[in-house]
Amino acid sequence: MGLMPSAWAQQIKPSPTLEIKSIADSLRLEGKQIYDFGIGEMNPELPVPHLLKTAISEAVMGDATHYSPEAGDPELLDAVHADLRLFGLNYSLSEIVVCPGPKDAFFKICLGMLNPSSHRNRLVAFAPTYESYENLPILLTGKPPIVLQTDAHFLPDPNELADLLNQDDTIALIVLNSPNNPTGTVYPPSLLRELAEIVGKHEQVCVLSDEVYRTVVYDNLEHMSIASYLPHQTLLVGGMSKEVSGTGLRLGFIAGPEATMRVMANVEGNTSSCVNLPTQRGYAHFLRKDTDLRVRHQIRDALRVRRDVLTERFNSLVGEAVWKRPSGAFYFFPDMRNYYGRRTPGGHVLDTDAALALYLIENANVVTVPGSKFQRPGYLRFAYAVSFETINVGIQRLAEALNQLC
Ligand SMILES: Cc1ncc(COP(=O)(O)O)c(C=O)c1O
């Protein structure tokens, strides 16, 4: 018998977006021109701001290459503290912990808050839901998340959450994600307030508020954090990946009540030691300069133009998809079920989103992620932080491939 990874570890699925990325990469290696809406990444179309790149290189050249304190470099903690104030949130430095990326922050929160042997160790997520919320609870407790569906506008139903919390005392963590991956939905402040009131009645329940897209909000809407209404029960997650295109730089942070954050700092110190210091110093410098959010809003504006072009293309070319205009993040999530039951030129009947996504890869070189990967079958996710050529030609090709179905 060979090595035996833990039964829980064996249950978790590969990240679907990374899986899709490897399909796109292998097609590219075959020399094909790919229209890739697969992975949620802005690079290379919208690169890391120059200010940040320079500050990171200067930190390397200045030998800032040692360990930082486990909770984070004091310069960065101070800069994150000031930055959170721009969003109306008042955290002290001891209420912030820096981690190697938002996903890692989520992992550390699960490590800290989901005790496998405790009765209260379930996580609730709202579908469509970002992939890791599904996998990490299984890895740590052997239990899948409790998934609640959202409504036709992709918004959680507060009454359903209230009923669940009243009936089920196993719930430890509730994940909220606004602006949302994969739908692009931004939760209205009134809904967040209502959710906060409901969770506030259950003082052992923690909200993990995933706000990695907080600066990417369009149409004069404003990002609001549930932490404004429920500070003592919220762990807020943010980071560099989507605000400044820093997916490969690996820096995220958690902000929350001090006693919990002391535990998080210990978890961080015992697992990652710290986040690489040049990135921390570079980000601190960036945040101190971007106090009017100018650079981050330039990125948002570049994404908004892409959203507009993409939805206009869909409107004129993909008549049978059903969708709503996303108001944040950089994802578009149309309902494609009107194409179910159609036959491809090769004679296959398309009856799942995975079959549709595969048909589009093979026949239009267009890469998308099936909605079932986010627990909402029948939809496709388009990550649109891509070139205008990808949007214009890709949607044209997608429409032509859909028109060939009968
Ligand atoms: C909602 C959400 N949270 C967290 C993450 C994790 O970001 P990273 O993979 O950079 O850690 C992502 C990445 O796509 C995301 O979409």
The ligand as a MOL file (V3000), in Angstrom:
LIG
                    3D

  0  0  0     0  0            999 V3000
M  V30 BEGIN CTAB
M  V30 COUNTS 16 16 0 0 0
M  V30 BEGIN ATOM
M  V30 1 C -14.5600 35.8790 -4.0210 0
M  V30 2 C -13.1420 35.4590 -3.9750 0
M  V30 3 N -12.5580 35.3080 -2.7930 0
M  V30 4 C -11.2910 34.9170 -2.6710 0
M  V30 5 C -10.5370 34.6660 -3.7950 0
M  V30 6 C -9.1470 34.1670 -3.6110 0
M  V30 7 O -8.1710 34.9920 -4.1530 0
M  V30 8 P -6.7020 34.3820 -4.2490 0
M  V30 9 O -6.8280 33.1420 -5.0830 0
M  V30 10 O -5.8960 35.4300 -4.9270 0
M  V30 11 O -6.2380 34.0770 -2.8920 0
M  V30 12 C -11.0990 34.7930 -5.0560 0
M  V30 13 C -10.3380 34.4560 -6.2620 0
M  V30 14 O -10.8270 34.3680 -7.3600 0
M  V30 15 C -12.4420 35.2070 -5.1500 0
M  V30 16 O -13.0410 35.3560 -6.3270 0
M  V30 END ATOM
M  V30 BEGIN BOND
M  V30 1 1 1 2
M  V30 2 1 2 3
M  V30 3 2 2 15
M  V30 4 2 3 4
M  V30 5 1 4 5
M  V30 6 1 5 6
M  V30 7 2 5 12
M  V30 8 1 6 7
M  V30 9 1 7 8
M  V30 10 2 8 9
M  V30 11 1 8 10
M  V30 12 1 8 11
M  V30 13 1 12 13
M  V30 14 1 12 15
M  V30 15 2 13 14
M  V30 16 1 15 16
M  V30 END BOND
M  V30 END CTAB
M  END
